[in-house]
Amino acid sequence: MKKTMVMALVVLLCGFAGHALAQNKQIKAGFIYVGPVGDAGYTFAHDQGRQEMEKLPFTEPSTYIESVPGGAEAERVINGLVRRNHNLIFTTSFGHMDPTINVAARNKEVVFMHASGYKTAENVGTYFGRMYEPRYLSGMIAGKMTNKNIIGYVAAFPIPEVIRGINAFTLGVRSVNPDAQVRVVWTQTWFDPGVERDAADSLLDVGADVLAMHQDTPATLQAAEARGAYVIGYNSDNRRFAPNAFLTAPIWNWAPLYTYVAEAVHSGTWVSEQFWWGMDKDLVRLASLSDRIPTDVKILVNQRAEEIKAGTFHPFSGPIKNRDGQKVIDAGQTMSDPDLLSMNFFVEGVQGTLSN
């Protein structure tokens, strides 16, 4: 997930020499999480995927260690998993990237997979998801559900991953409601309920009647619920925190990828790759839609979802202008993966700064 993704996954299609693996290997997997499993968000979603992977017949009970920051602490924890004979290790935060590479260099017999980074090795691959796809769909819903045409967005850090999500959401909003504006407030944190709640309240104070979020706690949902607004969640289906306000959420479904990797390691076919899967592989999706969303809106969103899955529609197909009115993507063109991964501008309809 975290920090900068300016270079993340830019060489998406580049493969590496096959890593020599034994066939029919029993899998003992370890997972390093950046937050607590109980966050109801990013880490919770990873852990749901871990539990599904663990159901494979050739897996031993897996290990997870939560709330591990980057740097020396991450390297210490990863080393500990290696010493305890884990042969497949997943690290889930951008800050875990260099520690993963360092430990992998000393332990060639272990397979490592790192979420959101860009560094690879013979025994290290990377993975992430095209979250901008369900973000676009959730924006369509927000655009249809707002009455005031002011939509608030509580966002963590102004890095490409988050900017890309805001832009996809806004493109979805304005595809159905060209008059709507998306107002962004930065929190400078992934996980701080108090700061996130204050940011959400500040957006509600200026008239937002729908909120969206790129955060790891349910504070934004709770703010919307308390003040009678609608809300788009994130990471997991967290409607229980806002039963009246919740419309849907772009969510992670890590199980297909975790299962795929474990099966490849087990069969001896694993090679170092950089995965950036989307809705077509069900790594990212929308949570089920609220009954408060009109039927015609549900039909519209479901049709667009099928087009995304089929590859006949791309959220970042032109014409697209930045918020200064300058064309960044021409009609008939689609933004490349490297450009998506280094995104540093806002599209038309976004209000907010791009600095910390």
Beta strands, then each sheet from edge to edge (+ up, - down):
strand 1: 29-32
strand 2: 63-65
strand 3: 88-91
strand 4: 111-115
strand 5: 124-129
strand 6: 150-155
strand 7: 181-186
strand 8: 210-214
strand 9: 230-232
strand 10: 246-248
strand 11: 250-252
strand 12: 274-277
strand 13: 284-286
strand 14: 320-321
strand 15: 327-329
strand 16: 350-351
sheet 1: 2+ 1+ 3+ 4+ 5+ 12+
sheet 2: 10+ 9+ 8+ 6+ 7+ 16+
sheet 3: 11+ 13-
sheet 4: 14+ 15-
end
